[in-house]
């Protein structure tokens, strides 16, 4: 499988996992008072924005030994900053939302791509 095709399949899997994880966590775990449409749209946007960084930019600067930990941490921070501004909820909650979504997609990715 080519790197580009693997990227595309991984992006689709990420969207399928992270958007519902973000929505369910926001609405039912944290009880965030933000319209569902906003959560879903911003969930889509932050993933389209951050995913290419994880695949194409961060590997240029992060050694393969630390790539997953540092790369995912940077993605969580990037997504948290965007969601903080977009959803106008507190920083602790956006970090929790981003962590839940990213851990879910990472674990599902491990299962699917094994």
Biopython code that builds the backbone (N, CA, C, O; Angstrom):
import numpy as np
from Bio.PDB.StructureBuilder import StructureBuilder

atoms = [
    (1, "UNK", "N", (0.852, -1.170, 0.000)),
    (1, "UNK", "CA", (0.000, 0.000, 0.000)),
    (1, "UNK", "C", (0.902, 1.238, 0.000)),
    (1, "UNK", "O", (1.829, 1.329, 0.804)),
    (2, "UNK", "N", (0.636, 2.179, -0.888)),
    (2, "UNK", "CA", (1.459, 3.388, -0.967)),
    (2, "UNK", "C", (1.208, 4.289, 0.247)),
    (2, "UNK", "O", (0.165, 4.204, 0.895)),
    (3, "UNK", "N", (2.178, 5.143, 0.535)),
    (3, "UNK", "CA", (2.068, 6.055, 1.673)),
    (3, "UNK", "C", (0.868, 6.984, 1.504)),
    (3, "UNK", "O", (0.149, 7.244, 2.469)),
    (4, "UNK", "N", (0.644, 7.487, 0.287)),
    (4, "UNK", "CA", (-0.483, 8.380, 0.025)),
    (4, "UNK", "C", (-1.818, 7.700, 0.249)),
    (4, "UNK", "O", (-2.730, 8.291, 0.827)),
    (5, "UNK", "N", (-1.941, 6.457, -0.207)),
    (5, "UNK", "CA", (-3.190, 5.713, -0.014)),
    (5, "UNK", "C", (-3.400, 5.403, 1.464)),
    (5, "UNK", "O", (-4.515, 5.519, 1.974)),
    (6, "UNK", "N", (-2.324, 5.007, 2.153)),
    (6, "UNK", "CA", (-2.392, 4.733, 3.592)),
    (6, "UNK", "C", (-2.794, 6.002, 4.354)),
    (6, "UNK", "O", (-3.579, 5.940, 5.301)),
    (7, "UNK", "N", (-2.254, 7.145, 3.939)),
    (7, "UNK", "CA", (-2.638, 8.427, 4.538)),
    (7, "UNK", "C", (-4.137, 8.659, 4.377)),
    (7, "UNK", "O", (-4.819, 9.000, 5.344)),
    (8, "UNK", "N", (-4.649, 8.478, 3.169)),
    (8, "UNK", "CA", (-6.063, 8.719, 2.887)),
    (8, "UNK", "C", (-6.962, 7.791, 3.713)),
    (8, "UNK", "O", (-7.939, 8.248, 4.306)),
    (9, "UNK", "N", (-6.641, 6.511, 3.755)),
    (9, "UNK", "CA", (-7.430, 5.546, 4.539)),
    (9, "UNK", "C", (-7.360, 5.893, 6.025)),
    (9, "UNK", "O", (-8.365, 5.814, 6.731)),
    (10, "UNK", "N", (-6.186, 6.271, 6.493)),
    (10, "UNK", "CA", (-6.018, 6.648, 7.900)),
    (10, "UNK", "C", (-6.799, 7.912, 8.231)),
    (10, "UNK", "O", (-7.380, 8.017, 9.311)),
    (11, "UNK", "N", (-6.818, 8.869, 7.315)),
    (11, "UNK", "CA", (-7.598, 10.086, 7.523)),
    (11, "UNK", "C", (-9.084, 9.759, 7.621)),
    (11, "UNK", "O", (-9.773, 10.271, 8.503)),
    (12, "UNK", "N", (-9.578, 8.920, 6.733)),
    (12, "UNK", "CA", (-10.992, 8.527, 6.787)),
    (12, "UNK", "C", (-11.318, 7.838, 8.110)),
    (12, "UNK", "O", (-12.338, 8.136, 8.732)),
    (13, "UNK", "N", (-10.461, 6.924, 8.538)),
    (13, "UNK", "CA", (-10.675, 6.241, 9.812)),
    (13, "UNK", "C", (-10.661, 7.238, 10.969)),
    (13, "UNK", "O", (-11.483, 7.151, 11.880)),
    (14, "UNK", "N", (-9.735, 8.171, 10.928)),
    (14, "UNK", "CA", (-9.648, 9.195, 11.968)),
    (14, "UNK", "C", (-10.938, 10.005, 12.043)),
    (14, "UNK", "O", (-11.457, 10.247, 13.133)),
    (15, "UNK", "N", (-11.453, 10.421, 10.902)),
    (15, "UNK", "CA", (-12.702, 11.192, 10.877)),
    (15, "UNK", "C", (-13.870, 10.369, 11.406)),
    (15, "UNK", "O", (-14.695, 10.877, 12.166)),
    (16, "UNK", "N", (-13.943, 9.111, 11.010)),
    (16, "UNK", "CA", (-15.040, 8.231, 11.434)),
    (16, "UNK", "C", (-15.006, 7.988, 12.942)),
    (16, "UNK", "O", (-16.057, 7.838, 13.565)),
    (17, "UNK", "N", (-13.829, 7.947, 13.526)),
    (17, "UNK", "CA", (-13.699, 7.691, 14.964)),
    (17, "UNK", "C", (-13.744, 8.981, 15.775)),
    (17, "UNK", "O", (-14.482, 9.062, 16.757)),
    (18, "UNK", "N", (-12.972, 9.987, 15.384)),
    (18, "UNK", "CA", (-12.804, 11.169, 16.232)),
    (18, "UNK", "C", (-14.016, 12.095, 16.269)),
    (18, "UNK", "O", (-14.311, 12.672, 17.316)),
    (19, "UNK", "N", (-14.716, 12.249, 15.163)),
    (19, "UNK", "CA", (-15.874, 13.153, 15.176)),
    (19, "UNK", "C", (-16.959, 12.635, 16.123)),
    (19, "UNK", "O", (-17.441, 13.402, 16.955)),
    (20, "UNK", "N", (-17.362, 11.357, 16.029)),
    (20, "UNK", "CA", (-18.340, 10.866, 17.009)),
    (20, "UNK", "C", (-17.805, 10.877, 18.446)),
    (20, "UNK", "O", (-18.550, 11.175, 19.380)),
    (21, "UNK", "N", (-16.520, 10.556, 18.629)),
    (21, "UNK", "CA", (-15.936, 10.580, 19.977)),
    (21, "UNK", "C", (-15.988, 11.986, 20.558)),
    (21, "UNK", "O", (-16.317, 12.169, 21.730)),
    (22, "UNK", "N", (-15.666, 12.971, 19.740)),
    (22, "UNK", "CA", (-15.725, 14.369, 20.173)),
    (22, "UNK", "C", (-17.155, 14.761, 20.522)),
    (22, "UNK", "O", (-17.404, 15.372, 21.561)),
    (23, "UNK", "N", (-18.086, 14.410, 19.654)),
    (23, "UNK", "CA", (-19.490, 14.765, 19.862)),
    (23, "UNK", "C", (-20.053, 14.117, 21.129)),
    (23, "UNK", "O", (-20.646, 14.796, 21.967)),
    (24, "UNK", "N", (-19.866, 12.811, 21.262)),
    (24, "UNK", "CA", (-20.400, 12.092, 22.428)),
    (24, "UNK", "C", (-19.763, 12.599, 23.715)),
    (24, "UNK", "O", (-20.454, 12.792, 24.716)),
    (25, "UNK", "N", (-18.460, 12.815, 23.695)),
    (25, "UNK", "CA", (-17.763, 13.329, 24.885)),
    (25, "UNK", "C", (-18.248, 14.723, 25.256)),
    (25, "UNK", "O", (-18.454, 15.021, 26.432)),
    (26, "UNK", "N", (-18.428, 15.571, 24.258)),
    (26, "UNK", "CA", (-18.858, 16.951, 24.517)),
    (26, "UNK", "C", (-20.279, 16.993, 25.054)),
    (26, "UNK", "O", (-20.554, 17.656, 26.055)),
    (27, "UNK", "N", (-21.176, 16.285, 24.389)),
    (27, "UNK", "CA", (-22.593, 16.369, 24.740)),
    (27, "UNK", "C", (-22.964, 15.574, 25.982)),
    (27, "UNK", "O", (-23.758, 16.044, 26.796)),
    (28, "UNK", "N", (-22.407, 14.385, 26.143)),
    (28, "UNK", "CA", (-22.881, 13.488, 27.195)),
    (28, "UNK", "C", (-21.926, 13.327, 28.368)),
    (28, "UNK", "O", (-22.373, 13.048, 29.480)),
    (29, "UNK", "N", (-20.641, 13.493, 28.158)),
    (29, "UNK", "CA", (-19.686, 13.382, 29.258)),
    (29, "UNK", "C", (-19.483, 14.740, 29.929)),
    (29, "UNK", "O", (-19.620, 14.867, 31.145)),
    (30, "UNK", "N", (-19.157, 15.747, 29.126)),
    (30, "UNK", "CA", (-18.881, 17.078, 29.675)),
    (30, "UNK", "C", (-20.101, 17.994, 29.674)),
    (30, "UNK", "O", (-20.078, 19.062, 30.286)),
    (31, "UNK", "N", (-21.164, 17.579, 28.990)),
    (31, "UNK", "CA", (-22.417, 18.352, 28.926)),
    (31, "UNK", "C", (-22.192, 19.786, 28.444)),
    (31, "UNK", "O", (-22.715, 20.739, 29.021)),
    (32, "UNK", "N", (-21.411, 19.917, 27.382)),
    (32, "UNK", "CA", (-21.082, 21.215, 26.803)),
    (32, "UNK", "C", (-22.320, 21.800, 26.131)),
    (32, "UNK", "O", (-23.033, 21.099, 25.413)),
    (33, "UNK", "N", (-22.568, 23.074, 26.365)),
    (33, "UNK", "CA", (-23.736, 23.760, 25.800)),
    (33, "UNK", "C", (-23.383, 24.428, 24.472)),
    (33, "UNK", "O", (-23.448, 25.650, 24.340)),
    (34, "UNK", "N", (-23.012, 23.616, 23.504)),
    (34, "UNK", "CA", (-22.668, 24.086, 22.160)),
    (34, "UNK", "C", (-23.548, 23.298, 21.197)),
    (34, "UNK", "O", (-23.721, 22.092, 21.374)),
    (35, "UNK", "N", (-24.108, 23.955, 20.179)),
    (35, "UNK", "CA", (-24.948, 23.225, 19.222)),
    (35, "UNK", "C", (-24.211, 22.044, 18.583)),
    (35, "UNK", "O", (-23.017, 22.114, 18.292)),
    (36, "UNK", "N", (-24.953, 20.972, 18.378)),
    (36, "UNK", "CA", (-24.381, 19.747, 17.808)),
    (36, "UNK", "C", (-23.685, 20.014, 16.481)),
    (36, "UNK", "O", (-22.602, 19.489, 16.223)),
    (37, "UNK", "N", (-24.305, 20.823, 15.650)),
    (37, "UNK", "CA", (-23.732, 21.112, 14.332)),
    (37, "UNK", "C", (-22.339, 21.743, 14.451)),
    (37, "UNK", "O", (-21.437, 21.416, 13.679)),
    (38, "UNK", "N", (-22.171, 22.645, 15.418)),
    (38, "UNK", "CA", (-20.860, 23.287, 15.612)),
    (38, "UNK", "C", (-19.804, 22.269, 16.036)),
    (38, "UNK", "O", (-18.680, 22.284, 15.535)),
    (39, "UNK", "N", (-20.172, 21.393, 16.956)),
    (39, "UNK", "CA", (-19.223, 20.377, 17.419)),
    (39, "UNK", "C", (-18.801, 19.484, 16.256)),
    (39, "UNK", "O", (-17.617, 19.198, 16.081)),
    (40, "UNK", "N", (-19.775, 19.049, 15.468)),
    (40, "UNK", "CA", (-19.482, 18.163, 14.337)),
    (40, "UNK", "C", (-18.632, 18.857, 13.275)),
    (40, "UNK", "O", (-17.664, 18.283, 12.777)),
    (41, "UNK", "N", (-18.993, 20.087, 12.930)),
    (41, "UNK", "CA", (-18.231, 20.826, 11.906)),
    (41, "UNK", "C", (-16.809, 21.113, 12.363)),
    (41, "UNK", "O", (-15.863, 20.925, 11.597)),
    (42, "UNK", "N", (-16.649, 21.565, 13.599)),
    (42, "UNK", "CA", (-15.305, 21.857, 14.093)),
    (42, "UNK", "C", (-14.490, 20.583, 14.291)),
    (42, "UNK", "O", (-13.270, 20.591, 14.122)),
    (43, "UNK", "N", (-15.162, 19.486, 14.651)),
    (43, "UNK", "CA", (-14.467, 18.202, 14.737)),
    (43, "UNK", "C", (-13.894, 17.795, 13.390)),
    (43, "UNK", "O", (-12.771, 17.298, 13.310)),
    (44, "UNK", "N", (-14.663, 18.004, 12.342)),
    (44, "UNK", "CA", (-14.205, 17.716, 10.980)),
    (44, "UNK", "C", (-13.031, 18.621, 10.614)),
    (44, "UNK", "O", (-12.015, 18.151, 10.105)),
    (45, "UNK", "N", (-13.174, 19.918, 10.875)),
    (45, "UNK", "CA", (-12.132, 20.882, 10.511)),
    (45, "UNK", "C", (-10.817, 20.624, 11.241)),
    (45, "UNK", "O", (-9.759, 20.599, 10.612)),
    (46, "UNK", "N", (-10.869, 20.432, 12.561)),
    (46, "UNK", "CA", (-9.604, 20.269, 13.301)),
    (46, "UNK", "C", (-8.849, 19.030, 12.846)),
    (46, "UNK", "O", (-7.618, 19.015, 12.842)),
    (47, "UNK", "N", (-9.578, 17.996, 12.463)),
    (47, "UNK", "CA", (-8.901, 16.795, 11.969)),
    (47, "UNK", "C", (-8.302, 17.008, 10.594)),
    (47, "UNK", "O", (-7.189, 16.556, 10.325)),
    (48, "UNK", "N", (-9.023, 17.687, 9.723)),
    (48, "UNK", "CA", (-8.457, 17.986, 8.400)),
    (48, "UNK", "C", (-7.231, 18.887, 8.514)),
    (48, "UNK", "O", (-6.313, 18.802, 7.699)),
    (49, "UNK", "N", (-7.222, 19.738, 9.517)),
    (49, "UNK", "CA", (-6.103, 20.650, 9.729)),
    (49, "UNK", "C", (-4.908, 19.938, 10.375)),
    (49, "UNK", "O", (-3.776, 20.094, 9.918)),
    (50, "UNK", "N", (-5.151, 19.166, 11.424)),
    (50, "UNK", "CA", (-4.042, 18.608, 12.207)),
    (50, "UNK", "C", (-3.462, 17.314, 11.634)),
    (50, "UNK", "O", (-2.270, 17.050, 11.793)),
    (51, "UNK", "N", (-4.276, 16.523, 10.982)),
    (51, "UNK", "CA", (-3.820, 15.218, 10.498)),
    (51, "UNK", "C", (-2.629, 15.304, 9.542)),
    (51, "UNK", "O", (-1.678, 14.539, 9.705)),
    (52, "UNK", "N", (-2.639, 16.198, 8.557)),
    (52, "UNK", "CA", (-1.458, 16.302, 7.677)),
    (52, "UNK", "C", (-0.179, 16.709, 8.422)),
    (52, "UNK", "O", (0.917, 16.297, 8.041)),
    (53, "UNK", "N", (-0.316, 17.512, 9.476)),
    (53, "UNK", "CA", (0.866, 17.866, 10.269)),
    (53, "UNK", "C", (1.473, 16.617, 10.896)),
    (53, "UNK", "O", (2.689, 16.429, 10.880)),
    (54, "UNK", "N", (0.613, 15.769, 11.446)),
    (54, "UNK", "CA", (1.092, 14.547, 12.086)),
    (54, "UNK", "C", (1.798, 13.636, 11.089)),
    (54, "UNK", "O", (2.768, 12.969, 11.446)),
    (55, "UNK", "N", (1.335, 13.599, 9.870)),
    (55, "UNK", "CA", (1.882, 12.683, 8.865)),
    (55, "UNK", "C", (3.043, 13.257, 8.062)),
    (55, "UNK", "O", (3.965, 12.528, 7.699)),
    (56, "UNK", "N", (3.003, 14.560, 7.784)),
    (56, "UNK", "CA", (3.983, 15.114, 6.841)),
    (56, "UNK", "C", (4.940, 16.156, 7.432)),
    (56, "UNK", "O", (6.066, 16.286, 6.952)),
    (57, "UNK", "N", (4.527, 16.886, 8.444)),
    (57, "UNK", "CA", (5.371, 17.954, 8.989)),
    (57, "UNK", "C", (6.155, 17.473, 10.208)),
    (57, "UNK", "O", (7.381, 17.586, 10.233)),
    (58, "UNK", "N", (5.476, 16.946, 11.205)),
    (58, "UNK", "CA", (6.150, 16.533, 12.430)),
    (58, "UNK", "C", (7.267, 15.516, 12.198)),
    (58, "UNK", "O", (8.297, 15.600, 12.868)),
    (59, "UNK", "N", (7.109, 14.552, 11.273)),
    (59, "UNK", "CA", (8.211, 13.595, 11.061)),
    (59, "UNK", "C", (9.520, 14.250, 10.615)),
    (59, "UNK", "O", (10.590, 13.664, 10.776)),
    (60, "UNK", "N", (9.441, 15.446, 10.062)),
    (60, "UNK", "CA", (10.661, 16.144, 9.651)),
    (60, "UNK", "C", (11.467, 16.642, 10.847)),
    (60, "UNK", "O", (12.672, 16.868, 10.735)),
    (61, "UNK", "N", (10.804, 16.814, 11.993)),
    (61, "UNK", "CA", (11.441, 17.422, 13.158)),
    (61, "UNK", "C", (11.516, 16.516, 14.381)),
    (61, "UNK", "O", (12.231, 16.823, 15.335)),
    (62, "UNK", "N", (10.791, 15.414, 14.362)),
    (62, "UNK", "CA", (10.722, 14.541, 15.533)),
    (62, "UNK", "C", (11.334, 13.189, 15.174)),
    (62, "UNK", "O", (11.020, 12.612, 14.133)),
    (63, "UNK", "N", (12.207, 12.693, 16.044)),
    (63, "UNK", "CA", (12.820, 11.386, 15.782)),
    (63, "UNK", "C", (11.761, 10.288, 15.866)),
    (63, "UNK", "O", (10.766, 10.423, 16.578)),
    (64, "UNK", "N", (11.988, 9.216, 15.138)),
    (64, "UNK", "CA", (11.010, 8.133, 15.097)),
    (64, "UNK", "C", (10.792, 7.501, 16.469)),
    (64, "UNK", "O", (9.716, 6.973, 16.750)),
    (65, "UNK", "N", (11.806, 7.556, 17.313)),
    (65, "UNK", "CA", (11.698, 6.979, 18.652)),
    (65, "UNK", "C", (10.615, 7.682, 19.483)),
    (65, "UNK", "O", (9.888, 7.028, 20.229)),
    (66, "UNK", "N", (10.508, 8.985, 19.358)),
    (66, "UNK", "CA", (9.555, 9.776, 20.150)),
    (66, "UNK", "C", (8.350, 10.254, 19.354)),
    (66, "UNK", "O", (7.530, 11.018, 19.863)),
    (67, "UNK", "N", (8.242, 9.816, 18.134)),
    (67, "UNK", "CA", (7.256, 10.379, 17.209)),
    (67, "UNK", "C", (5.815, 10.300, 17.712)),
    (67, "UNK", "O", (5.103, 11.303, 17.689)),
    (68, "UNK", "N", (5.381, 9.142, 18.159)),
    (68, "UNK", "CA", (3.982, 8.975, 18.567)),
    (68, "UNK", "C", (3.660, 9.868, 19.762)),
    (68, "UNK", "O", (2.664, 10.592, 19.737)),
    (69, "UNK", "N", (4.470, 9.828, 20.786)),
    (69, "UNK", "CA", (4.199, 10.616, 21.995)),
    (69, "UNK", "C", (4.218, 12.112, 21.695)),
    (69, "UNK", "O", (3.264, 12.822, 22.014)),
    (70, "UNK", "N", (5.286, 12.586, 21.092)),
    (70, "UNK", "CA", (5.413, 14.023, 20.823)),
    (70, "UNK", "C", (4.419, 14.466, 19.757)),
    (70, "UNK", "O", (3.771, 15.502, 19.908)),
    (71, "UNK", "N", (4.294, 13.697, 18.689)),
    (71, "UNK", "CA", (3.375, 14.056, 17.607)),
    (71, "UNK", "C", (1.936, 14.139, 18.074)),
    (71, "UNK", "O", (1.243, 15.114, 17.781)),
    (72, "UNK", "N", (1.479, 13.129, 18.797)),
    (72, "UNK", "CA", (0.096, 13.142, 19.293)),
    (72, "UNK", "C", (-0.115, 14.251, 20.323)),
    (72, "UNK", "O", (-1.188, 14.853, 20.368)),
    (73, "UNK", "N", (0.888, 14.524, 21.142)),
    (73, "UNK", "CA", (0.779, 15.623, 22.109)),
    (73, "UNK", "C", (0.627, 16.956, 21.385)),
    (73, "UNK", "O", (-0.198, 17.784, 21.769)),
    (74, "UNK", "N", (1.416, 17.159, 20.346)),
    (74, "UNK", "CA", (1.305, 18.398, 19.563)),
    (74, "UNK", "C", (-0.051, 18.502, 18.873)),
    (74, "UNK", "O", (-0.623, 19.589, 18.790)),
    (75, "UNK", "N", (-0.567, 17.381, 18.379)),
    (75, "UNK", "CA", (-1.891, 17.384, 17.746)),
    (75, "UNK", "C", (-2.965, 17.745, 18.773)),
    (75, "UNK", "O", (-3.847, 18.555, 18.488)),
    (76, "UNK", "N", (-2.895, 17.154, 19.955)),
    (76, "UNK", "CA", (-3.870, 17.471, 21.010)),
    (76, "UNK", "C", (-3.812, 18.958, 21.346)),
    (76, "UNK", "O", (-4.854, 19.593, 21.506)),
    (77, "UNK", "N", (-2.624, 19.515, 21.453)),
    (77, "UNK", "CA", (-2.493, 20.947, 21.750)),
    (77, "UNK", "C", (-3.041, 21.813, 20.620)),
    (77, "UNK", "O", (-3.758, 22.781, 20.875)),
    (78, "UNK", "N", (-2.711, 21.473, 19.375)),
    (78, "UNK", "CA", (-3.231, 22.235, 18.225)),
    (78, "UNK", "C", (-4.753, 22.189, 18.192)),
    (78, "UNK", "O", (-5.415, 23.219, 18.060)),
    (79, "UNK", "N", (-5.301, 20.981, 18.314)),
    (79, "UNK", "CA", (-6.755, 20.839, 18.271)),
    (79, "UNK", "C", (-7.410, 21.559, 19.441)),
    (79, "UNK", "O", (-8.469, 22.166, 19.283)),
    (80, "UNK", "N", (-6.793, 21.495, 20.605)),
    (80, "UNK", "CA", (-7.351, 22.162, 21.786)),
    (80, "UNK", "C", (-7.412, 23.670, 21.600)),
    (80, "UNK", "O", (-8.403, 24.302, 21.965)),
    (81, "UNK", "N", (-6.371, 24.241, 21.042)),
    (81, "UNK", "CA", (-6.354, 25.694, 20.809)),
    (81, "UNK", "C", (-7.440, 26.093, 19.816)),
    (81, "UNK", "O", (-8.138, 27.086, 20.021)),
    (82, "UNK", "N", (-7.584, 25.323, 18.743)),
    (82, "UNK", "CA", (-8.625, 25.629, 17.753)),
    (82, "UNK", "C", (-10.008, 25.486, 18.379)),
    (82, "UNK", "O", (-10.854, 26.367, 18.224)),
    (83, "UNK", "N", (-10.241, 24.380, 19.085)),
    (83, "UNK", "CA", (-11.554, 24.156, 19.698)),
    (83, "UNK", "C", (-11.854, 25.172, 20.794)),
    (83, "UNK", "O", (-13.008, 25.557, 20.985)),
    (84, "UNK", "N", (-10.833, 25.605, 21.508)),
    (84, "UNK", "CA", (-11.012, 26.638, 22.534)),
    (84, "UNK", "C", (-11.589, 27.905, 21.920)),
    (84, "UNK", "O", (-12.541, 28.483, 22.444)),
    (85, "UNK", "N", (-11.009, 28.328, 20.815)),
    (85, "UNK", "CA", (-11.475, 29.545, 20.137)),
    (85, "UNK", "C", (-12.825, 29.332, 19.458)),
    (85, "UNK", "O", (-13.681, 30.216, 19.479)),
    (86, "UNK", "N", (-13.011, 28.159, 18.856)),
    (86, "UNK", "CA", (-14.217, 27.903, 18.062)),
    (86, "UNK", "C", (-15.443, 27.624, 18.926)),
    (86, "UNK", "O", (-16.514, 28.181, 18.688)),
    (87, "UNK", "N", (-15.286, 26.769, 19.920)),
    (87, "UNK", "CA", (-16.436, 26.349, 20.721)),
    (87, "UNK", "C", (-16.662, 27.216, 21.950)),
    (87, "UNK", "O", (-17.724, 27.167, 22.571)),
    (88, "UNK", "N", (-15.652, 28.014, 22.297)),
    (88, "UNK", "CA", (-15.744, 28.930, 23.436)),
    (88, "UNK", "C", (-16.100, 28.202, 24.745)),
    (88, "UNK", "O", (-16.973, 28.627, 25.502)),
    (89, "UNK", "N", (-15.395, 27.101, 24.973)),
    (89, "UNK", "CA", (-15.505, 26.400, 26.248)),
    (89, "UNK", "C", (-14.128, 26.415, 26.900)),
    (89, "UNK", "O", (-13.138, 26.744, 26.246)),
    (90, "UNK", "N", (-14.053, 26.061, 28.182)),
    (90, "UNK", "CA", (-12.787, 26.230, 28.895)),
    (90, "UNK", "C", (-11.700, 25.266, 28.402)),
    (90, "UNK", "O", (-11.977, 24.221, 27.814)),
    (91, "UNK", "N", (-10.469, 25.660, 28.667)),
    (91, "UNK", "CA", (-9.306, 24.936, 28.142)),
    (91, "UNK", "C", (-9.241, 23.501, 28.647)),
    (91, "UNK", "O", (-8.909, 22.591, 27.887)),
    (92, "UNK", "N", (-9.554, 23.293, 29.912)),
    (92, "UNK", "CA", (-9.533, 21.935, 30.463)),
    (92, "UNK", "C", (-10.467, 21.022, 29.669)),
    (92, "UNK", "O", (-10.102, 19.892, 29.343)),
    (93, "UNK", "N", (-11.658, 21.504, 29.361)),
    (93, "UNK", "CA", (-12.623, 20.685, 28.622)),
    (93, "UNK", "C", (-12.181, 20.404, 27.190)),
    (93, "UNK", "O", (-12.372, 19.293, 26.693)),
    (94, "UNK", "N", (-11.594, 21.390, 26.522)),
    (94, "UNK", "CA", (-11.153, 21.124, 25.143)),
    (94, "UNK", "C", (-9.976, 20.150, 25.122)),
    (94, "UNK", "O", (-9.857, 19.347, 24.197)),
    (95, "UNK", "N", (-9.119, 20.211, 26.116)),
    (95, "UNK", "CA", (-8.014, 19.248, 26.192)),
    (95, "UNK", "C", (-8.570, 17.842, 26.432)),
    (95, "UNK", "O", (-8.121, 16.880, 25.808)),
    (96, "UNK", "N", (-9.539, 17.725, 27.328)),
    (96, "UNK", "CA", (-10.173, 16.425, 27.581)),
    (96, "UNK", "C", (-10.814, 15.889, 26.307)),
    (96, "UNK", "O", (-10.646, 14.717, 25.971)),
    (97, "UNK", "N", (-11.549, 16.745, 25.599)),
    (97, "UNK", "CA", (-12.205, 16.325, 24.358)),
    (97, "UNK", "C", (-11.187, 15.847, 23.324)),
    (97, "UNK", "O", (-11.364, 14.794, 22.711)),
    (98, "UNK", "N", (-10.140, 16.615, 23.138)),
    (98, "UNK", "CA", (-9.126, 16.253, 22.157)),
    (98, "UNK", "C", (-8.394, 14.969, 22.556)),
    (98, "UNK", "O", (-8.107, 14.125, 21.707)),
    (99, "UNK", "N", (-8.096, 14.827, 23.835)),
    (99, "UNK", "CA", (-7.438, 13.601, 24.315)),
    (99, "UNK", "C", (-8.305, 12.371, 24.072)),
    (99, "UNK", "O", (-7.823, 11.355, 23.573)),
    (100, "UNK", "N", (-9.577, 12.465, 24.424)),
    (100, "UNK", "CA", (-10.484, 11.327, 24.227)),
    (100, "UNK", "C", (-10.543, 10.945, 22.755)),
    (100, "UNK", "O", (-10.409, 9.773, 22.404)),
    (101, "UNK", "N", (-10.745, 11.938, 21.898)),
    (101, "UNK", "CA", (-10.864, 11.672, 20.463)),
    (101, "UNK", "C", (-9.578, 11.068, 19.899)),
    (101, "UNK", "O", (-9.630, 10.111, 19.127)),
    (102, "UNK", "N", (-8.435, 11.617, 20.277)),
    (102, "UNK", "CA", (-7.162, 11.137, 19.731)),
    (102, "UNK", "C", (-6.760, 9.772, 20.277)),
    (102, "UNK", "O", (-6.213, 8.952, 19.539)),
    (103, "UNK", "N", (-7.018, 9.518, 21.542)),
    (103, "UNK", "CA", (-6.730, 8.190, 22.098)),
    (103, "UNK", "C", (-7.627, 7.152, 21.428)),
    (103, "UNK", "O", (-7.173, 6.060, 21.086)),
    (104, "UNK", "N", (-8.900, 7.497, 21.243)),
    (104, "UNK", "CA", (-9.828, 6.566, 20.581)),
    (104, "UNK", "C", (-9.348, 6.228, 19.173)),
    (104, "UNK", "O", (-9.313, 5.056, 18.797)),
    (105, "UNK", "N", (-8.981, 7.236, 18.395)),
    (105, "UNK", "CA", (-8.565, 6.954, 17.014)),
    (105, "UNK", "C", (-7.224, 6.229, 16.967)),
    (105, "UNK", "O", (-7.010, 5.392, 16.089)),
    (106, "UNK", "N", (-6.328, 6.530, 17.883)),
    (106, "UNK", "CA", (-5.048, 5.826, 17.925)),
    (106, "UNK", "C", (-5.264, 4.344, 18.223)),
    (106, "UNK", "O", (-4.694, 3.481, 17.555)),
    (107, "UNK", "N", (-6.088, 4.053, 19.227)),
    (107, "UNK", "CA", (-6.336, 2.659, 19.601)),
    (107, "UNK", "C", (-7.076, 1.897, 18.499)),
    (107, "UNK", "O", (-6.743, 0.748, 18.209)),
    (108, "UNK", "N", (-8.065, 2.525, 17.893)),
    (108, "UNK", "CA", (-8.781, 1.886, 16.780)),
    (108, "UNK", "C", (-7.817, 1.659, 15.612)),
    (108, "UNK", "O", (-7.862, 0.618, 14.956)),
    (109, "UNK", "N", (-6.954, 2.633, 15.359)),
    (109, "UNK", "CA", (-5.953, 2.479, 14.303)),
    (109, "UNK", "C", (-5.028, 1.299, 14.550)),
    (109, "UNK", "O", (-4.683, 0.572, 13.618)),
    (110, "UNK", "N", (-4.624, 1.104, 15.805)),
    (110, "UNK", "CA", (-3.782, -0.052, 16.135)),
    (110, "UNK", "C", (-4.503, -1.360, 15.816)),
    (110, "UNK", "O", (-3.899, -2.305, 15.309)),
    (111, "UNK", "N", (-5.787, -1.403, 16.118)),
    (111, "UNK", "CA", (-6.573, -2.617, 15.861)),
    (111, "UNK", "C", (-6.759, -2.840, 14.359)),
    (111, "UNK", "O", (-6.535, -3.942, 13.859)),
    (112, "UNK", "N", (-7.164, -1.805, 13.650)),
    (112, "UNK", "CA", (-7.478, -1.924, 12.225)),
    (112, "UNK", "C", (-6.242, -2.224, 11.384)),
    (112, "UNK", "O", (-6.299, -3.039, 10.464)),
    (113, "UNK", "N", (-5.136, -1.574, 11.694)),
    (113, "UNK", "CA", (-3.949, -1.697, 10.844)),
    (113, "UNK", "C", (-2.952, -2.751, 11.315)),
    (113, "UNK", "O", (-1.808, -2.759, 10.859)),
    (114, "UNK", "N", (-3.356, -3.624, 12.202)),
    (114, "UNK", "CA", (-2.481, -4.731, 12.632)),
    (114, "UNK", "C", (-2.549, -5.847, 11.664)),
    (114, "UNK", "O", (-1.885, -6.867, 11.851)),
]
sb = StructureBuilder()
sb.init_structure("model")
sb.init_model(0)
sb.init_chain("A")
sb.init_seg("    ")
for serial, (resi, resn, name, xyz) in enumerate(atoms, 1):
    if name == "N":
        sb.init_residue(resn, " ", resi, " ")
    sb.init_atom(name, np.array(xyz, "f"), 0.0, 1.0, " ", f" {name:<3s}", serial, name[0])
structure = sb.get_structure()
